[in-house]
Amino acid sequence: MESRRHFFLAGPSLLVAQSAPSDQINLGVIGSGGRGTYVMGEFQKDPAIRVSSICDVYEPNLERALGAASKKQGSSPRAVRNYKQILDDKTIQAVLIATPEHWHHRMVLDALAAGKDIYVEKPLCQTPDQGAELVRAEQASKNIVQVGMQRRSYDLYLEGRKIVAAGTLGNVRMVRSWWLNNYVGQPPSAKLDGPLDWEQWQGPVERRVVADPARFRHWRYFSDYAGGIAADQGAHAFDGIHLLMNASYPLAVTASAGKVQKLEFDTPESMVTIAEYPEEFLGIFTINYAAMKYKSKNDQLSQLDGDLARMDIGREECKVFRQGEEDTPAVAKTSARGFGFATEVHVRNFLDCIRTRQTPTAPMRLGFQACLVTMLANISRKTGRRVRWDDRSGNVLA
């Protein structure tokens, strides 16, 4: 038996050269909630980045982001309340789009038309037709687009992909992934802390007269604005599966869900999605947000079942267990900086590609591939049937 081996992955160099003024990139931020402000801070780790403008329709978010950006760069960005003001600004080269999901499709199309390079959070869009349109629009442009699926830049997942490609696991016919949390017992949504342009926030969806704090604060769980938690987290999980397995677009998807327990929302918190791939394996994602909450480092595990070995990969560790030796990993890897560092590397890759005009690690096509599985899953859940996808025509098959 081969002795157990440990690896500690070396993180990328953190040294960044002082950039000349000609290398400055002016960034516009569209959507400055918690995630948007966090990712904006990752952009500002590059000394050549200047946050020129920040747009949000909720005043408390806008004010917090303006303060955070000013503190880091020593100058205050311009505050705007309509994203088209950022797109019309010819001095802005790139935009960060971190709005709710129901705005992604329209904003990305508009940003491409305005000639901006784009970093957009996932999930990329809400329907297969929207995704196909976005892929075509990117192909017809000269813009750089990076979708915020940071596992594509994460050292641990990149090492896991090498293990699979080397044949260490043998034939992998099934990948099982799960994500657990609990929002059922959360208190009712808190009242808004300041002015909100509710009409503008709703954007292209069905109009509701009164601003609803639950819809604003928890938009991920309402079908008007997103695909539910199974889509929000599923985009990450399936993108990880696609990366590890070097997978193509799915052939078909089947899904089943439990009854909605958090009656404030209209999407299920417990759901199982099974995706079939032309590479002859199944990707199975189980999400349960009515479960015991795990520590972050123990949650979101993917297990690749090979006929020679099994690989377990999560946020912080990757282990390989050979047949007959399931209690002791033959290979164990950890990331040098941890999962939180993945976003910084992902942003850095985007900025490098702005400068070199090379393709980033998570372009539109891969962003669409990841959320397509979850969109087909929601169709399957609602119709009670297996949903097939034709990659050549870009259509859902009846």
N, C-alpha and C positions, 0 to 999 in steps of 0.2 A: 504494500500500500504506500502510495506516495505521501510524504510528510505534508502536513498542513502548511499552506503558504499564506502570508499576509502581505497586502500591498497598501501603501498610503499614497493616494494620488497627489501628484504635485499640481498645485493650482497655477493658472497663467500668471505671468509677471504682472505685478501691480504698478510697475514703474511707467509713468506716462511723461513723455518729453514735453517741455514747455512749447506750446504751439505758437507759431507766428500769427499775427493778426489776419493774414490771408487765409489761414486755416479755420477761422471762426465759422461756426454754424449757428445760425439764428433759428431757434426752436419755438414753435407755437404749440401750446398745450390746450387740447379741447377735451374738457371733462376733468375736473380737479377734485374728485372725491378721494377716498382713502387710497385706492390703488393708483389713480392717476398722479396724485401728489408723491407717492412713494417712488413710482417709476421716474417721474420728473427728477427726483433727487439722484437716481442712478445716472441719468443723463448728465447731471451737473458735476459728477465726478471727473468728467473730461473737461480740462481747463479751457478748451476751445469752444465749449458750448455756452451760449447765452440764451436764456429764456426771455424771448422778446415780448410775448403776449400770452395771457392765460384767459381762457373762456370757460365760464360756467354760468348756469341759469339759477343756481342756488347760492345766495350771497355768502352764507357762512363758509361754504367750500371754497369759493373764490377768494375770500379774504385770507383764509388759512394758507392757501397755496401761494398767494402773493407774498405773504410774510415769509414763508419757507424759502421761496426762490430768492427773495431780496437778501435774506440772511446769508445765503451761500455765495451770491455773486456781487453783493454790494451795491446793486442798483435794482430799482423796482420795475418789473415788467408792466406792460400796458394791460389794463383790465378791460375785457370785452364781454359782451353778453349775447353775441350771435357769432357762431363759428365762421360764417362767411366773411366776417371782418378779418379774421386771420388768413383765410385763403386768398383774400384780395390783396394782402400785404406782400409786395414783390420782394421785400428784404428778408422774408422768412423762407428758408430752404426746406425745412422738415417740420412735420407735425406729429405729435403724440396724440392719438385718439383713444381715450379711456372713458368713454361715455357708456351708458347702458347699451345692451346688445341691439336693441331695436333701431338704434341710430347708425350702427356701423356701416351698413350697406350704402346708405345715402351719402354719408360723410366721406367714405373712402372713394366713392365715385367722384364726388365733387373735388376732393383733394387731388386725385389723379388728373382731373381736367384742369386744375389750377397749376399743375406741374410740380407738386410737392412730393418729396420723399416721405414715406409714411411708416410709422410704428403704430400698429393697431392691436388693442387687446383682444383676446379670444373671449367667447366663440366669434368667429369671423362674421357670421350672418345668421339669418333665421330660416331660410328656405333653400332647397337645392337650386332653384332658378336664380336666386340672388347670388349664390356661390359661383355658379357657372358664368354669370355675367361679370362678376368681379375678376375671375381668372382671365376672361377675354380682355377686359379693360386693362389689366396689368400687362398682358402680352402686347397690347397695342400701344403701350406707353414706353417711355424710357426711365420711368421712376423706379426707385428702390422701395420695396414693401417688405416689412418684417412683421409677422404675426407673433403676438406675445406668448409663444409656447416655449418656455425657457428650457424644457428638457432637451430640446435640440442643441442647446449650448452647454449642457451640464456634463461635467467630466465623468461622473459616475455612470450616466446612461451611455455616453460614448464608449466607455470601457466595456459596458455590458453588451453593446452592439458588436464589439470586436470578439467577445467570447462566443456569441451566437454564430457570427460569420466564420469563426475558426473551426466550427463543427464540434466544439467541446460537448454540447448537449445532445448531439445526434440529430435525429429528425424531431422537430417540434411540431406537434399536431394540435396543441392547445395552449393558449395563454390565458391565465385567470388573473383578473385584477379586481381589487375591492377598495372601497373608500367608506369610512364610517364616521358619523358625527351625530349630533342631535340638536334640532331646532324646535322640536314639538313643544317643549316646556318653556320656551322663551316668553317673556311678558309681552303684552301688546305693544305695537310700535309707538315710539315716543313722538310727541308733537314736533313740528318743525321748529327750528331754532331761529329762523329768520326768513326773509322774503324768498319766494320761489316763483319763477315764471313757469307756472304749471302748464300753460298752453304750449309754450315752446318745448318744455321737457317732454310732453306727450308725443310731439312730432308726428310721424306718419301712421300712428295707430288710432284705434277707435277713441273718440273724444269722451271724456268724463268731466262733468262740469266742476266738481269740487275736488280740490287737491287732497289726495289720500296719502297720509304719512306711510301707511303700510306699503303701498305700491311704490312710493318714492324710495323708501329705505330698503325694501326687500324685492326689488324689481325682478331679480333672478328667478323668483318662484311664481311669477305670473306669466301666463302664456301670451299675453299681449306684448310683452317686452323681451321674453327669453324662452328657452326650451326647458326650464326647470333645472333643478340641481343635477339631474342625470345628464343634462347637456352641458351645464356649466363646468362641472368637474369631469364629465365624460370626455370633453374635448382634450383635456390634459392626458387622461388615462389612455385613450385610444391613440393619441399622437405618440405617447411613449411606446405603445405596442407597435405602431407602424415603424418607428425609428429602430427599435430592437430587432424587428423581424424583416426590415427592408421591404415592407409590404406595399402592395398596390392598392387601388381603390377597392372597396368591398364589392362582392358579388351580390350579397343579400344580407338583410338584417331582420332579426326577430326580437321582440321585446315584450315583457310582461311587467306589470306594476301592481303594487298594493293600493288599497284605498287611501285617499288623502286623509292624513291624521291632523294636520295643522289646517283647520278649516278656514283660516284667514287667507290661505293661498289656494290656487287652483291647479297646481301640478303636484305629482306624487313625490314623496320623500324616499320611497323604497322601490327600486326598479332593477331589473336584470336585462341586460342587452347582450345578444349573441350575434356577432358579425362573422360572415363567411368570406374567406379570401381566396383569390386564385392561386396563392402560394400553398394551398392545401392545409390551412390551419384555421382554427376557430379562435376568435378573440372574445372573451367573456368578461363583461364588466358588471359588477354588482355594487350598487350604491344603496346605503341605508342611513338616512339622516333622522331615523327614529331609534337609534342604537346607543350603546355605550360609547362615549367619546374617548378616543385613544390619544395618547401623547403624539405630537406631530411626527416624531421620528419613527414611531411604530405604525403609523397609519399609511394608507395608500400603498399597498404592496402589490406587485405583479409577480406571478409565478409562471415560469416557462417550463412546461412539461416535455422534456426531451426523452427519447428512448434510451439514452446513455446517462443523462444527468438532468437535474432540475436546477434552474437558477431563480433565486428570490432577489428581487430588486425593489427597493423602496426609496424614500427620500434621502437616506443617509448611508445605507449599506447595500452591498451586492454580494451574494454568497452563492456558491455552486456546491451542490450535493450530488455525489456520484451514487449510482445504484448500489444498494447494500450498505451504504455509509451515510444514511440520512440524518444521523445524530451529530455528525462532525463535518463542517464544510471543508471541502478540498481546496477551495479558493475563497478568500474573504477580502473584499475591498471596501474602503471608505473614502469619502471625498475629503480633500485637504481643507476646503473651506465650508462645506455643507451646502444644503439645498438653497439657502437664501442667497448664496453667491451666484447662483445660476442666472438670475435676472440681470445682475451687473454684467456678466459675460455676454448675455444675449443682447443687451443694449450696446455694448462695446462692438459686437459684431456688426450691428446695424450701422453704427457710426463709421466703422472701417469701410463698409460697403458704400456708404455715401461718398467717401473720399476716393475709393478705387473703382466704383461702379460695377463691382462684382455682385453675384447673386448671394443674398444672405442665407442663413441656415434655415429660416422658416418663411419662405416666400408664400405668396397667395395660394398656390396650388396645394401646398401641404397644409395650410390653414383650413382650406376648404375640405380637404380629405378628412381631417380630424372631426370637424363639426358635421360633415355629411353623415357619418355613422350615427351620430346622436339625433340628427333630423329624421333619418330613416327609422330610427328606433321609436321616435315619437309617433310617426305615421303608423308603424306596426302596433304600438300600444293602443292607438285610437281605433284602428280598423280591425284588430285581432287577426292579422294575417302576416305572413312572411313577405317582406318588401324587397324587390330585386332592383338592382341598379345597373344600367348599361353605361359603361365608361366611354364607349365610342361615341354614342349620341348625347351623353350627358343628361339622360332622362331616367326618371323613375318608371319602371315597367309595371304594367297592370297585371 
